């Protein structure tokens, strides 16, 4: 059941978020927000100003996301002071104290999640490396505030389809957080001098392809974006995937079309979907589709319509 922060003991907040509060006194029970669960995430929404400033430390293996939605938030940690503007977020690592001054009007979210969830999201995005979020300062993450607000609204409304939709929010939010905080900049992916660098570059090009799957993906453009040569990119795909970049792209496009046809209805037009993914020749498209899926696109759609 939803409980407002005016009546919620601070010990319950500490336990739910797996956060240790310092010098909290009577301030925490006066938080003008609510504590809720979103899938596997614990979220505290703060609407009122904090007085005095709040000091906290996530307990391992918990990480804490501080999201400043529509107000300015001052954060002090490790002897530095950071100023979060509206739409910016900061990741707080376990076992590290941070001071939060939210005396300015506005809403903030504190979202807690375990290290295992972060690592699972990193694996899904083909990211490699550690979870050293201290190397990053504030990042723009305004889309996450919309996700959280919608999830909180759906949970408050409750019932039926809303519960099914709500189960997806924690994963979507985690993927956006991981992408923002733990994806290395493109400039760091230019050298392919060792296996780790090759894996990082391959992960980066996979993300680029997925993000532009309906566009005109050209090997030269991908190589320029990643800061590698065309020859390096071909070598990377051949050595690690056993296919050319164009073959890999074509396969992903066909798989995406299959997913759309599998969700289709009587209004679904195969030609329109094929054109959306860049297949302008119907005969050649059908050949590629049957090669990867094992049946013609018309057969997939007929199976979908049968139910």
Beta strands, then each sheet from edge to edge (+ up, - down):
strand 1: 3-4
strand 2: 19-22
strand 3: 33-38
strand 4: 41-46
strand 5: 54-58
strand 6: 62-68
strand 7: 73-77
strand 8: 80-84
strand 9: 88-92
strand 10: 98-101
strand 11: 108-114
strand 12: 139-140
sheet 1: 1+ 3- 4+ 11- 6+ 9- 12+
sheet 2: 2+ 5- 10+ 7- 8+
end
